[in-house]
Amino acid sequence: MKTDKITGNKGEWSEMYAFLKLLGERRIYGADGDLKIRKDVYYDINKIIREETKGKEIEYVVNEDMKTIDAMVEGEVKVRFKFEKYSEEAEYLFGQVCTLNGTFTVDRTVEFMEKICCKKLKASSKEKTDITVGIHDYRTGMEPVLGFSIKSNIGSNPTLLNPSRATNFIFELEGVTDSDMDKINSFKSVSNGHVDLKSRAKYICENGLRLKYINTQSEVFRGNMMAIDSNFPAIIAEMLKDFYINGESSLEKQAENITKLDPLNYNMSMSKILYELKVKRFLFAIATGMIPDSYWSGRKDATGGYFIVKETGDVVCYHLYNSDDFEDYLLKNTYMDKPSTSRYGYGNVEKTSDGRYIMRLNLQIRFKKIKSKSQNHKAVGLDKWS
């Protein structure tokens, strides 16, 4: 019986590409903070586990004796193909992902998926894990089975922190009158009538109005951030204000700016990287398990780390053992973005019952795409306040 037509976007097909490529190559290399491959850090892959239907797992086991990948259910081999077949199918799929846009299907890949018992692009997951991999850890000699998240540099920039009303920060506007409130709220885009955040920020700056952080909309998110540092909600609020008012989106540059500003009056003569360290820890927590509207225990749901699909077709790994490289990568390659104001309920000046004026600003964080200077696959090539 034929599988229903399988469709997906570039990011979703990239997950299938990573699955095929990892099994074809049976080894994944680490990367430094600039996403450059580190040949001295690698992990050999023993198997990949997928749950295709609820409660039914398929293990894709590396069989070195026969040079095959054996698709196994409850210890029984259902089908096997040579390593090279997985590499060939990965290469073909990569070319299609680079060429096609929107939501699409790849007939040849779907046919191969049917042969190897894959029924869907994404394995079932409720957490941060996109793929479950058995690796050989050359440092310890152990062979753990770990969950990894997959991010792709092909297509639109992937999101690290998804926006929601829980990621709204509440600021008090000081020095504001009813007239100011009406004027600020009147700024809307001519083209679509949506909130014009750029004009609102400009008015706030030009009229000497001040934004003072007072709280987050979600007490859960505030508590999660305080688990990193009791002062961290105020730190990220200052960075968020830097983005919306000054237009600085880079997390790395924002960390530099807040270090110079030093809003918490740290003794910077003792350590000039206090703010940077806290920002890195926050990004790491978001990447590995923290969800804004769910109480966070500190548990790492992406128990292995991250796989990144590069534009060159290489897939690299940030294992949690190499957390320093991963934190460097997160800081250097993330930025704040502006989601829908109407969907997430922010951007307007509101007057409270006690006569104060407040404004909500939303936090969304995306990954940058690192452009490679050279491409080793022929298929490739096929304003902040919008």
N, C-alpha and C positions, 0 to 999 in steps of 0.2 A: 504494500500500500504506500502510495506517495505521501511524502510529508507536505503539509500545507505550505503555501508559498511563504518563504522566509524573507523578510525585508528588514532593513535597518539603516541607520545613518553611518557616517564615517567612523564615529567613535565606537558604535556597536560592532561594526565589521572589523574594526581594529582589534577588538577583544578576541574575535575568532582568529584573526591573523596571528596574534601573539600566541594563542593556543597551538596553532599549527607550526609556527616557527620554533617555539620552544621544544616541541617534540621532535622536530626535524634536526635541530642542532644539539639537543640534550645538554646544553650548558648555557648559563647566562652570566654575563660579566657585570660587575659593579660599575659605578660612575662617580666622578667627583662632583663638586658643587656647581660646576659649569656644564654638566651632562656629558663630559668626555669620558670615554670608556677607560676603565682601570683594569689592565690585563692581570694585575696582581691580586685582584679580588674577583673570585668567580665561584659559582655553585653548580655542581653537576645535578642534572634532573633525573630522578628515578621513575617518576610517574606524575600524572595529572589526574585529579579526581573531579568528575562532574556529576551533579544530580540532575538527570534529564527529566525524570518524573518523580513526584513526591515519594521519598523513601527508597528510591531505586538509584544506586550509584553505579557509575561506570568508571573503571580504572583504566587509564591508558598507560600501560607499563612498558618501560624501556627494556627490551630483550637484547642484550649485547651479544649473546651467543648467535642468535639468528639475524641480528642487525635489523630488527623489526620493532614496531610499536604494536603491542597486543592489547586490543580493546577487550576488557574482561568484565564479566558480571558474575558476582558471587564465586570468584575463582575460576570461572570457565571462560576460555578464550572464544569470543564471538567472531572476531575478524582480526587479521593482522596485515599490515603493509610495511614495506621497507622504509627505513629512515628517509631515503631520498624522495619517496612519494610525498611525505609530509612537507619536505622542503620545497618541492616543485609546486605543490598546491598553495603553500604560503606565498611563494614568489608571484604566482599568478594573481592571487587575491590582493596582494599589496598593490600591484599595477592597477587593478580595478578600483580599489579604494582611493587611490590618488587621482583617478580619472573621473569617476562618477560623483555626482552631487545630490543633495537632498536625501530622500529615502529611496533606496534601491535594492534590487536583488542581484545576486551573482550566481547564475544558473550552474556553472561548472562547480563552484564551491558548494552549493546546496546539494548537488549530486554526490559529491565526496562526503559531505556531512551525513547523508543518508547511509552511505556504505559503512561509515565508522560509528553509526548509532547515535549521532548528534541530532537532536530534534529542534534545537533553538540556539540562537546566537549567544545568549547570556545564561550562564548557569544560575540556579536559584540562589538568592542571597538577600538577607534582610539587614546586613551590616555593611562594613566597609570592604568586605572581601569580594573580589570579582573572580578569582581563580585560586584553586587549592592545589598545591604542588608539594610533592615529596622530593626533597633535595638531599644530597650528600654534602655535609659541611666539612670541608677539608681542614678547618681549623680545630674542630673538636672530634672529628671522626663519627659524629652522630648523624642520623638520617631522619630528621623531623619532617612532619607533614604540616605545612604552614599555609595560611591564607594571605594572598596578596591583592592589593588594589591595582587596577590597570588604568593608566592615563595615556592619551594619545595626542601627539603633536600634529596629527593629520586632521584637517578640518577645523571646526570652531574651537576656540580656546576652552579647555575643560575647566570645570568649577571645582574649587577646593572647598569653599564654604557656600552652600546654597542659601539664597535669600529666603526669608520668611518674615512674618510679623514678629517672630521671636528675636530676630536680629536687628530690630529697631532700637536705637539709642535715643533717649529723651534729653533735650537740652532746654535750658531756660534762656530766653532772649532778654537781655538786659538793656535798658534804655529805650524800650519800644512803647509806642502809643497805639491807640486803636487805628489811627490814620496810617501808621507804619504797617500794621498788620494787614489792613485792607490793600495797601499798595503792594506789599510783598506777594500776597495771594493773588493779585491781579496778573502777575507775570505768567503768561501761558504761551505755548508755541503757536505761531500763526498757522503752521501747516496742519497740525492735528489737534490743537486745543489742549494738549497735555501740559503738565506742570513744566515750566521753564526754570530748571534749577540753576542754570548758569546766571540768568538775570536776577534771580532771587539772591544768589550769593553775592553778586556784584553790588546790589542795593545794600545788603548788610555791611559789606566792607566800606562802601563809600559814605555811609551815614554813621559810621562809628558804633554800630550795634555789636553786642558781644554775645557769644554763645557759651553758656556754662553748663557742663555736663551735670545732670542730677540723678539719672537712673537709666536702667534698661527697661524695655517693655516687658521682657520675660525675666521673672525672678530666677527661674531655672537656669537660664543662660548666664545670668550674673553670678549665680552660685558656682556654675561650672568654671567660669573664668577665675573666680576667686580661689578655686582649688589650685590654680597655677600660681597665683600671687594675689594677695588680698587687695592690692592696688591696681591689678591689671585692668578691670573695667574702665577706670579713669584714664589709663595709658592708651588703650585702644580707642577710647572716645576722643582723645586729643588727636590721634592719627586720622580718625574718621572725619573730624572737623577740618583737618589739613587737606583732606581730599575734596570735600564738598565746597569749602571756602576758597582754597588756593589752587585746587585742581591737581595736586600731587597724588598720583595713584600708586606709584611703586612702593611696595612695603619696605624695600631696602633703603630707599631715600627717605621715607617717612621715619624709619628708625634713626637715621642720621639726624633728621630735623628735630625729633623729639629729644634726642640726646643733647643737642645744643640748647633747646628750650628748657629742659630739665624741670617739668612742671611739678614734680614731687620733691624737688630740692634734695636729691641724693648728693652724697659727697663724691662728686665726679673726679676729684683728684685721686681717689682710691681705685676707681674702676670706671673706665669710659665706655664699657660695653654692657652696663647693667640693663638698659632698655632693650638693646639688641638681643641679649640672652632671653629676656622675657618674651619678646615677640617670636623668637625662634621656638620657644617652648609651646607657645600658643598655636603656632602653625603646625607643629609636630603633633600636638594633641588633636587638632581638627583632622589632620591627615590620617591618624591612626585609630580614632574611636569617638572623639567628642562630637555629639550632636546637640545643637543649641537648645531644642525644646525637650530633651530627655535628660534625666539626672545621670551624671557621668561619674563612674566609680574610679576612673583613672585606668580602666582596662583598655588594652590595645586590641581592637577588633581586627585590624589588618596586622595579624600576628607575625607575618614575615616582613612586610614592608610594601614597597611600590615597584611595579614594572612600568617603565616609560617606553612607549613606541615612538621612536624618533622619525623625523621626516626622511631620513636616509633608509629606513627600513630596519635599522638595528633596534633591538629591544634590550634595554639595560635595567639593572636592578639597584634599588636602594634597600638593602637589608637593614633591619633594625639594629643589627650588630654594628653597622656603620652609620649610626645615627648622626654623627658629626657631619658627614658628607650630605646626608639627607636634609638636615637642618639648614646647611649652607645653601643647598639647592632650593629649598622652600623660600628662604628669605630673598635670594637673588631673582627668583623667577615667578613671583606672585605679585598681583596688583589688585587694587579695589576697583569695582565696577558699579554701575548705577542701574539697578533693576527697575521694574515698573513701579511708579509712584502710586498709581491707583490700586494695583493688586496688593501692595504691601503697606499701604496706608501711611505714607510719610511725605515730607516736603512742604506741608502747609503750616502756617502759624496758627496756633490754637490759643484761646483765652480760657484759663481755668476758672473754677468757681471762686477761687480766692484772689482773682485779679492778675495772676501771673500770665506771661506769654511763653508758650513752649513750642518747640519744633522737633519733630522726629526725623532722624537720619538713619538710613538702612545700611547695614554692613553686608557686602557680598565680596568674596575673594575668588579670583580666577588665576589660572596658570598662564604665564606668557608662553609663547612658542619660540623655542630657540632655533633660529635659522642656521642650517649647516652651510658652510662655505662650499662644500662639494657634495654632489649626490652620487651614490653608487648604484642607483637603480634607474634604468632608462625611463621607466614609467613616470618618475617624478618630473615635474615640469609641465606634464600635461596640466577728529577733535574729541576728547574725553567726556564732553558734555552734550552728546548728541541730542 
